[in-house]
Amino acid sequence: METIKKIYKIGYGPSSSHTMGPHRAAEIFATRTRSATRYRVTLYGSLAATGKGHHTDLAVTRGLAPKEVEIVWRADVVKPFHPNGMFFEALDTDGGVTGSWLVYSIGGGYLATEEGEVPMDITPDGEVYPHNTMKEICEYIDKEGLNFWEYVEQCEDGSLWFYLEEMWKQMQLTIEEGLLDDRVIEGGLHLRAKAHQYYIRASAFKPSLQSRALVIAYALATSEQNASGAKIVTAPTCGSSGVLPAVLYHLKKNHGFTDREILRAMATAGLFANIIKTNASISGAEVGCQGEVGSACVMAAVASNQLFGGSPKQIEYAAEMAMEHNLGLTCDPLCGLVQIPCIERNAMAALRALDINIYAMMSDGRHLISFDKVVRTMKLTGKDLPSLYKETSLGGLALND
């Protein structure tokens, strides 16, 4: 597996696959075709179906600026390799094609061609983990007496903790900015940001309810900032970026965990997300929201379980439960916007992750379904989901507007 740094990336919302990925692809193509007079970009499948709501056209245009860009929308064409296909064409003054590139945005800001993944400017590059399944990792750390975060530290280079510290600082900043923002979110649904309101109201609750209300406010803060196109950290995607930060921020503010402990929890959370990305998918267009919010719930559940002293078996159990209870989760946003049900879904996943932590902590860690099996099941479930429920806004809740 590759570095977990690729799980956490600072960028702008609302979507890692529909905004961050296309913008990055456009920048890469622009550097390759500097002599082009103008560009034509064809968006396929899910990118075309929900691209306007996700600002895909704006992201591509910014990446190719200042030259003229023609966007062609082909929602009716779904490429076999991945639903998020983009075909870039560089044109000369006569309209002739001087260069082209077929590339796919595969989730989390990652890009791939049919020959393989497009490298990111994150070091170390290539494979850094000798194991690709949780079974292999658990056998290794059991033999060596390691915790998950120590395994991550062993495999990554010396810049890991500085990198995660930068991600954690941005996560906190996004929450704090979101808690002060009560504007109407752009997009046409006239949805007003609620994090500030929820944060204020939480102060009137009894302590037993106040902490849960604050978790909701923290999750809303990041998710609403993402929906507004503000700066966030993928964890593992833009659309699911509110879950892990909300849980970690809560555990720091309300339970006194230190930043060092938080960073170690982020390392473990990144490892589990890496397993999901390697063996299934974190792309809503490929497997539905189970790959996005489901994966984020896994990250938050394992992070909290480790912080409260969970054993590797209990942590793995928490991860399995988090994904198991998100199986089949559809991606059917209203108007193609990362707002409804996405924002509320982040808040509910954060609460679920904390409940899962309690359940796993009360157990001895033994369970019948392994994390690897539930990840394989998620992948198969995603393949079986009709395209209506995979970020196309053609079915489900998207029809009830």
N, C-alpha and C positions, 0 to 999 in steps of 0.2 A: 504493500500500500504506500501511497504518497504521504507527504507531510500533512499534519492536521492543520497547518497554517492555511491551507486552501479551504478549510471548512469555515474559518473566520476571516472575513474580508470587510474592510470599511468601504462603503459605497452609498449611492443614493437610490432610494426607492422609486417606484413601488414594487418592482419585481426583479429578482435576480436573474430569472430566465428570460423575461420579456423586456427588461430595461438594461440591467448591468451587462448581460451577455451580448446583446446586439450592439450596445455602445462600444464595448471592447472589440467586437468583430469589425465594426466600422473603422475604428482607429487603426487596427492592424492592416486592413485593406487599403486605407488611405496612405499609409507609409510605404506600401508595396507599389502603389500606382500614382506617384506624385505628379506624373505628366498628364494625367487624365484631365479632360476639360469639364466633364460632369459625370454623374453616376446614376445607375438604375439599380434599385434593390427590390427583389421580389421576396415577399414574406409568405411562407406556406403554413398550412395547418393552423395550429393553436396560435402561432405568432400573428397570423392574419385575423383570426376569429376574435381575439381579445386585445389585439395590438394597440388600438386607439385608446382603450381604457387604461392600458398599462404604459402608455407613452412610448411605445416601441418606435413609432415613426420619428418622434422627437429625438430619441436616443440615437438612432441611426443617423439622422440629419446632423446632430451635434458632432458625432464622430467623424463625419465626412466633411464638415465645414472647413472653409467657407464656400465650397463649390456646390453647384446646383445638384439636387438629389430628386429623382423621381421614385416614388414608392408604388409598387404594384402589389395589390392585396389578392392572394389566392388561397382563401380559407378552404376551398373545395379540393385542394391538392395536399395530400398528406404523404410526405416522403417516408419510405419504409424504415429508414435508419432511425429517425426520431421525428416527433410531431413539430418540433420547433426548427424548421428549416429556413435558411436565408440564402439567396443567390445574389451575390454582388457582381455588378458589371461596371467596368471602367469604360467610358466612351470618349472618343475624340471629337473634334469640331464637326465632323461629317456624320456623327452618330455611329461610327464603327466601333466594335467592341475590341478594346486593346488589352483587356485582362478580365478574368472572372474567377469567382471563388464560391463554391457551395460549402456552407458551414452550418453547424447546428448548435443551438444554445441548449445545453443538456441539463440545466439546473444549477443553482448556487453560483451563477456567474461563469460556470465552466463552458468551454467551447470544444467541439470535436468535429473532425471530418470523418469520412468513412474509413480513413487510414489510421485514425487514432486521435487521442486528445491533443488539443492545441496547448503547448506549454504556457504556463503563467509566469509572470516575473516575480516568483516567490522561490526562495532557496530554503532548503536544498531541493534540487529538481530530481525527478525520477523516483524510483522505489526506495523508501527509507525504512520500511517495516518488513521484517522477514516473514511475517505471518499475515494471512488474509481472512481468517475466521476467528470468532471468539473462542471456539473450542481450542484452537492452536495456542492462542494467547493465554488462556486460562491454564492450560497444561504447562506452558513455559513459566509463567509467573509463580505457579504453585511449586514448581521444581526449584526455582531460584529464590523463593521467599519474597517476591516483589509485590508492591501494590500496582494498580493500573497506571497511576501517574508516574511512578518510578520507571515503569516499562516505556512510557512515552518519552521520558527524559533520556533514557538509555538510547533510544532510537533516533531522536531528533538531534539537531546541532545546537551549539551553545547559545544561539540567538532566540531560542524558543520562548524563554520566560520574558524577555524584553518585548517580543512580539505579542504575547498574550496580555502583557501589561498594557500595551497600547490599545488592544481590543477592549479590555475591561474599562479603561478610562473613557473610551468612546461610548460604550454601553451605558455607563452611568450618566454621562453628559446628555445622551439622547433622552433618557428617562427624565432627567431634571428639566430639560427644555420642554418635553412633552407635557409635564405636569403643569406648566405655566400657559399652555396653548389651548385656547377654547374656541378657535375659529371654526367656520364651516369648511369642511374638507372639499377641495375641488373635485369635479367629476360629474356633477349633475344629480347626485342622489340627495344633495342638501343635508348631508350627514354632519352633525356638529361633533367636534372632538369632546369626549366625556371624561378624559383622565383627570383634568383639574377639578371637575365637579365631584367625581368619585373620591378623590384625595381629600377634599374638604369635608365631605359627608362622613368619611371613615372616622374622623376625629370624634364623632358623636356616638360611635358604637362602643359597646362593652369590649374589654380587651380580648375576649374569646373570639369575637367577630371582627374586631378592628384589623388584626393582622391579615386575615383573608381579604378584607375589603381593600387593604393597601396593596396586596399582591395584584388584585384586579386593576387598580389604578396604575401600577407600574407597567403591567402588560399593555394596557390601553395606551399609555404614554408612548411607548416605542412603536406600537402598531399604527397608531394615528400619525406619528411622525413619518413612518414609512409610506403610508397611504398619501401623505402630502408631498412626497418626493424629497424628504429631508435626509440627512446623513444618518445611517444606521450601520450595524454590524450584522452580517449574515450569520445565522446560527440555527440551521445551516443555510437558510435562504432568506430573502427579503420578506416574503410573505409570512414566514414563521419566526421573524426576528424578535418578537416580543416575549417569547416564552422563557427562554433561558435567562436573559437579563433581569426579568421581573423576579424570578425565583432567587437569583444570586443577590440582587439588590436588597430584597426582603431579608435574606439570611444574614447579610452584612449589617443592615440597619436594626433588625429586630432580634437577632441572636448573637451579634458580636463577633462573627467570624472575620478573620483578618484577610487582607488582600492576598497574602501569600497562600492561605488556605483556599481562597477563591480561585486563584490561578491554577492550583493543582486540580481543583474540581473541573475547571475548564479544560484542562489537558485530558482528563478522563472522559469528559463529555465529547470532546473532539474525536477521541479514539473510537467511541461507539458510533458516532456519526460517520466516521470513515468506513467502518464495517458496512454500514447501510449503503453508502455511496458505491462502495466497491462491489457488493454482492446483490444490490437491488437498484434503487434510484432515489434521489431527493428531488426529482422534477415532478411538479404537479401535472404537467402536460403528458407525462409518461405513465405515472402510477396514481394520480389523484392526490388529494391533500394528505393522505396517509404518509406519503413520502416527504411532505413538508412539515405540517404541524405534528404529525405522528413522530417524525424524527426529532423535532424540537422537544417534544414531550419526553422522549427517551433521554435526550441530553440533560434536561432539567431534572429528571428523576434520578439519574445516576450521579449527577453533581451533588444534589441534596443528600442522597444516601451516603456518599463518601464523606461529606462534611459532618454528618451525624455519626460517623464511625462505622459505617457498614463494611462488612467483610467483602472480598471479591465475589463470593457466591451471592451475597445479598444484593450487591450492586448489579450483577448480571441478571438477577431475578427482577429487580426494579426495571431494568431495561426491557426485559421480555414482556413484562406486564404493560409497560407504557406503549409498546408497539402493538401488542395483542389487542388492547382496548381502543386502538385507533384503526384497526383493520377495516378496510372498505370505505374509509372516509373520502367523500367525493370532493372534487374541486369544481364548483359551479357558481362562480361569483356573479352577482347582479351587475349587468352592463359591462362585464369584463373588468371591473374595478376591484382593487385589493382592499375592499371595505366591508361588504356584507356577503358572506358571514365571517370573513377573514379576521376582522379586528376582535370581535367577541370570541371567536374560536381560539385565538391566542391566549386570551384571559382564562378561558375555561381549561385549556391545556396546562397552564401554569398551576392552577389549583389542583388539577388531576395529578400532576407530577408530584406535588407535595403529599397528596393522599397516598399515592403509590409508595412514596418513601416510607411513610408510617407503616403501611402494610408489610413491606419488605423487611423493615427493621424488626417487626414483631415475629418474623419467621426465622427459621434456622438457615434459610437460603436454599433449601432443597425444593425442587419443582420439576415437573415432568416435561414441559415444553422448553426447549433451549432458545436462547436469543438467536442463534444462527437459523433455527427452524422457522421462527416467526418472521425473520427477515426474508427468507425464501418464500414464505407464505404471502408476505406483503407484495413481493414482486409478482407472484402469480396472480394474486387478487387484482393488482394494478393492470396487468395484461388483460384480464377478463372484464375489467370495467369498460363499458361502452365509451366511445370518444365524447359523448354528450356530457360525461361527468369528469372530463380531464382537461380543464382549463379552456373550454371552448365557448362557454356561456350559452350552450344550445339546449340544455336540459336542467332538470332539478330546480333548485331555488332560483336559478337565472330566469326561469319562465314565469315566476310569480311576482313580477315587478308591476 
